[in-house]
Amino acid sequence: MTALENEAVFGGARALRGRVRVPGDKSLSHRAVLFAALAKGGSRLRQVATGEDVAATRRIVEQLGVRVREKRGELLVTGGGIDSLREPEGVLDCANSGTTMRVLAGLLAGRPFLSVLSGDGSLRKRPMARVTEPLRLMGATIDGREHARLAPLTIRGGGLTAIEYALPVASAQAKSSLILAALQADRPSCITSPALSRDHTERMLMALGAPIRVDGLTVHVDPLTTSWGGFELDVPADPSSAAFFAVAAAITPGSEVVLESVAINPTRIGFIEVLRRMGADIEIAPTGEVLGEPIGDITVRYSRLQATRIDGDEIPSVIDEIPALAMAAAFAEGVTEIRDAEELAVKESNRIGAIQQEIIQLGLGCEAHRDGLTIRGGTPQPGSMLKSHGDHRIAMAAAIAAHALDGPSTVRGWAVVSVSYPSFAEDLARLAGPE
């Protein structure tokens, strides 16, 4: 890989071989920083995700009065419990992080002060009603553009009432937001999802002793009476980032890659089931558990892939990995259908349109639908000019396709990978070895 300004050039179709530990899981890192901020006492966090999204969460908890320091690769967070949070002096900038804005909205809805959540242009276009509407039902005062459907959000917190709420879509961010609000409500609440979604918030809070109980798709939350204590955590590697190397190994002849210490929570590794269905050679070796989260090593070898269908209840478990899976479909034999994935259109980019454009740039057929894509796999053309569309996952998807092609291909707008995986290109080059 070579870089020129905001472009990256990949090429060679060189086999990927070796071991890599991708950055700490972004979802777990957000929650670890936030829950350490709410703890009474000091917490030590290692392998925290290095991207800009988690950095936004860190900056905000510091604005709320929490002390955060870095020392020898560790993040040291000193909290005083949830009641020690103070009113911020300025706007809380969530940058490009939907997780930061949606989850913090639930926390701040219960705090007795004024706060304003904003972000970059992309985040201000993303839908917020899935959290603001139920929070208003709990008594929160929230204002924003288009009746608080869009940020900036102004929250006058405090005095929440309990809720029994059925989420209209399976959203871990919305569920987590309501859990944090419910911990501050006047009596027990319950939140029900229509399908399985990421459960990191429930697992971590239960491991810390919070008054939460899970019954199937319903989370029961009692009011918090005592904050949990400080804790230590080595954040497992991010499966969403690992998915790009898994696909890269599966589509590049001669490859064998071991992805180390990955979070193998069943709600996060749906992409492995999809790849196995396509014929990928993948092994998972469990290695332990931290704060309720199982971890393990994942080995992926090159194999010839076949088309598949991704839809229905499977979508919530693979929604962030669809850009990577779309590139697996591009190199597979046959026609892959991705449906029931309307959520793709309101991510950091309209990922439905972005994926379609990039697969067409590879010389393949791709049709966009309101809820997904039809991808006609085959032999992508080398020497492609690809774009990130300002979206870190589209950039990495383009990179793994480019790497698997003969000859150089360019990915424009490469700098956006810093949102989640600043060293992605370097790790890809290391696995590929010298040219």
HELIX and SHEET records of a PDB file:
HELIX    1   1 LYS A   26  LEU A   38  1                                  13    
HELIX    2   2 GLU A   52  GLN A   63  1                                  12    
HELIX    3   3 ILE A   82  SER A   84  5                                   3    
HELIX    4   4 GLY A   98  ALA A  109  1                                  12    
HELIX    5   5 LEU A  123  LYS A  125  5                                   3    
HELIX    6   6 ALA A  129  LEU A  137  1                                   9    
HELIX    7   7 ARG A  145  ALA A  148  1                                   4    
HELIX    8   8 ALA A  172  ALA A  182  1                                  11    
HELIX    9   9 HIS A  200  LEU A  208  1                                   9    
HELIX   10  10 PRO A  239  ILE A  251  1                                  13    
HELIX   11  11 GLY A  270  ARG A  277  1                                   8    
HELIX   12  12 GLY A  312  SER A  317  5                                   6    
HELIX   13  13 ILE A  319  GLU A  321  5                                   3    
HELIX   14  14 ILE A  322  PHE A  331  1                                  10    
HELIX   15  15 GLU A  342  VAL A  346  5                                   5    
HELIX   16  16 ARG A  351  GLN A  361  1                                  11    
HELIX   17  17 HIS A  392  HIS A  403  1                                  12    
HELIX   18  18 TRP A  414  VAL A  419  5                                   6    
HELIX   19  19 PHE A  424  ALA A  432  1                                   9    
SHEET    1   A 4 THR A   2  LEU A   4  0                                        
SHEET    2   A 4 GLU A   7  GLY A  11 -1                                        
SHEET    3   A 4 PRO A 408  ARG A 412 -1                                        
SHEET    4   A 4 MET A 385  LYS A 387  1                                        
SHEET    1   B 4 ARG A  17  VAL A  20  0                                        
SHEET    2   B 4 GLU A 256  ALA A 263  1                                        
SHEET    3   B 4 GLU A 293  ARG A 301 -1                                        
SHEET    4   B 4 ASP A 281  VAL A 290 -1                                        
SHEET    1   C 4 ARG A  67  LYS A  71  0                                        
SHEET    2   C 4 GLU A  74  GLY A  80 -1                                        
SHEET    3   C 4 LYS A  40  ARG A  46 -1                                        
SHEET    4   C 4 GLU A 232  ASP A 234  1                                        
SHEET    1   D 4 LEU A  92  ASP A  93  0                                        
SHEET    2   D 4 LEU A 114  SER A 118  1                                        
SHEET    3   D 4 LEU A 150  ARG A 156 -1                                        
SHEET    4   D 4 THR A 141  GLY A 144 -1                                        
SHEET    1   E 4 GLU A 164  ALA A 166  0                                        
SHEET    2   E 4 SER A 189  THR A 192  1                                        
SHEET    3   E 4 THR A 218  VAL A 221 -1                                        
SHEET    4   E 4 ILE A 212  ASP A 215 -1                                        
SHEET    1   F 4 ARG A 309  ILE A 310  0                                        
SHEET    2   F 4 VAL A 335  ILE A 338  1                                        
SHEET    3   F 4 GLY A 372  ARG A 376 -1                                        
SHEET    4   F 4 GLY A 365  HIS A 369 -1                                        
END                                                                             
